[in-house]
Amino acid sequence: MIAIIAALEDELSAIVEAARTEAPVGEKLVAGHRLLAGRLGGHDVVLARSGVGKVAAASTATVLVERAERVIMVGTAGGIGDGVHPGDIVVGDELIQHDADPRPLYPRWWSNGKISHRTDNITTSALLAAAGDVTTGHREDLAGLGLPAPRLHCGLIISGDQFVTSKRHSDELREALPKALAVEMESAAVAQVCDTARVPFAVARTISDRADDDAHVDFPKFLKVVAAPYARDLVLAALGRLG
């Protein structure tokens, strides 16, 4: 069983539709979480919307790691790394909670014994290959939003319980964590839960904006036209590479 998780319903919607074309999709409510079980890309899968924020994501991930042997997260993020622009895809290989600060008891960003959590090599490699395929397509969709051809990046994704929309905040994050490519609100929490449970985890995020004052993309339209089909195609291509 492979778990697929996204924060927003719109980020998950195209994946659910794809699963419904393969087999019936069952629904179960577990500890308040709506889990959809079915088949996708030849695998048994469980699909879940986590909701926004680290607590919501960790709660959902805790339910999923009891049922799945592997967890994949998809969705959107703000780009803060140099050369990371709307329409690009960032595949994470390391996750940090940028707002965790237990000093002076422990170092900055320390959480559950670690400063950062690494993603699973096999699952991340599958997502990277899938993202390589996806960034060669959907370019007409991006052009319709005034965005250039997409690029693929791999590296550090940071998570925190703030929606970053100002240049000042982005600059502060870049100064503190210069390797960070993207910022969002869930993945590091999911990574920590999976790490604790020893369940392989990987994440890919489609960049919707630059997390600053100049963010101009129509986000609801971006979700529907770009992020949702990207998420579906990423997951399907990655599942194919996972055998």
N, C-alpha and C positions, 0 to 999 in steps of 0.2 A: 504494500500500500504506500502510495506517495501522496503527501499532503501538498496542496497548492493554496497559498494564502495571499490575500490582498487587503489593503486597508479599506478601500471604498467599493461599494457595489458595482459602480461603473467600471472599475479596474478589473473586476472579476467576471463581468457579464458575458463577454465574448467567449471566455473559457467555458462557462456553464453551457452556453449555447452549443459549443463544439462537442461537449460531453453528451448532450442530449441527442446529438445526431449519431452517436456510436451505440448507446444503450440507454435503458431507462435510468433515471437519476432518482435515487431515494433521498429522503430528507429526515433528519433526526435532530431533536433539540437536546443538547447535552450541556448542563450547567449554564443554561441561557444562551448557548452558542448554536446557531443553525449550521449544521453540517450537511453537505450534499455529497452522497457517495455514488460513484458510477465507474465508467471506464473511459479512458482517454489515451490516445496514442498507444493502445495495446496494454496499458497498465491499469490496475485498480487504483482509483484516486479518491481522495476526500477533499472537497473544496470548501473554503471558509472565508468569510469576510471578517476581519479582525475588528474593524472600527479604527478610529484615529487615536494615536498616542501610544506611549510605551506600556502603560498598564493594560489597556485593552488588547494590545498585541501579545503581551506576555501571557495574559489570561487565555487567549485563544490558542496560542502555541502550546500551553500546558495541556490543554485538551487534546490537541493534535498529536503530540509526541507519544501519547499512550496508545495511539492507533496506527501510526505511520512509521515506516522505516527510513523515510527521507522527507525533508521539508524544503519546498521552493517558494520564495516570496517574489512577487512582481508588483509593479505599480509605478507611481510617478515620484519625482524628487526635484529639488532645486539644484542647479549646477553652480558650484562655487570654485571648482578647480579651473586653472588656466586652460582655455580651449574647449571647455565643456559647455555646450550650447543647447538650447531647446531643440528637441528632435533627436538628440544623441541618446545612446544607451550606455549606462554605467553598470558593469557587472562587479559586484563587491568581492574582494578577497580578504577584507578586514573590516570589522565594525567596531565603532567606539560610541559610547554615550557621551556626547559633548557637554551635557549639562550635569553630569555626575561629578561631584566635588566633595569628597569626604575628608578633605584636609582639615586639621593636621593629623587626624587618626591614620589616614591612608593617603597614597598619592592621588593627585588629580586624575579624574576619569576612572579610578579604580572601582570595579564592580564585581562582586562574587569571586574575589581572588585574582582578577585579571584586569588589566587596563583595556585590552582589546580582545575580540573574539575573531578567530579565523574561520573562513568558510571551508567546506569540504572540497578537496581537490577534484575528485571525480565529478561531482555534481556541478561545480563551478566550471570545469572544462567543458562539460556538455552545454551549459548556458552560454559560455563564450563562443563556442562554435555556432550555436543557434543564433546568437546576437549578430555574428558575422553575416549569417544569411539574411536576417531581418533588416539590417542596415543597408542592404542592396536593393530593398524593395520599399513600397509605400512612399516613394519620393514625390509622386503627384499629390498625395495627401498633405505632405509637408509644404509643398510649393503653394497649395491653396491657402495655407496659413501664413505665407510669406517667410517660410523657414528654409534654410539651405539643406543640402543632402546630409543625412545623418552620419555620425561617426561613432565608433565603438571605443570605450575606455574601460580599463580594469584597475581597481585599486580600492582605496579607503572610502567607505561611506559612513557618515556620522548621523546619529539620531538624537533627538531631544524633544521635549514637550513644549516646543515653541514653533509656530509657523513663521519661518524666516522670510521677511518681505522688505527688509531695509538694507541699503548698502552698508550702513554702519555695523549692523549685526553680522552681515556676511564678511566684512573686513576683519571683524574681531575673531570670527571662526577661522578665517584663512591665516591670521597671524598666530593663533593658538595651535592650529592643526594644519600646517601648510601642505601636507600630503592629501588632504581631503578633496575628493572629486565632487561629491554630492551630499546634500543634507536633506533629511526627512524625519519622520517621527515614530518609526516602528522597528526597523530591521535589527538594530543592535539589541533590542529587548528580545526579539525572537531568537537571535543568535545565542544569547545567553541561556535561554531556556533549552534550546537544542544542545548546546555545549554541555550543560549540566546533565541532560538526559542521554548524552552520547548518541544523538540522532544527527546524521549528516544534514547540513543546511547550506543553501546557496540563495543568492538574491540578485535580481536584475531590476534596474530602475530606468524608466524613460524620463528624460529631462524635459520638464514642462516650462521652466523659466530659469532665470539667473539668480533667484532668491534675493532680489534687490529692488530698488525703487523704480527700475525701468522695466519690470516684468509687464509684458503687454499682450501675451497670448490669451485668447478667450479660453479659459480653463475648461468649462463644460464642453465646448466644441473640441478642444484638444483631447479630452478624455474619450469622446465618442469616435473621433476621426483617426486619432493616432494611438493613444495609450492603450485603449481596449484591444484593437487588432494586434498591436505590438505584443501585448501580454499573451494573447492567444497563440500567436505564431512562435513566440519565444518558448512557451511551455510545450507546445506540440513538437517543435524541433528538438528541444532538450530531451523530452521523453523518448523520442526516436533514437537518440544517441545513447540513452541509458539502457538500451536493450529491451 
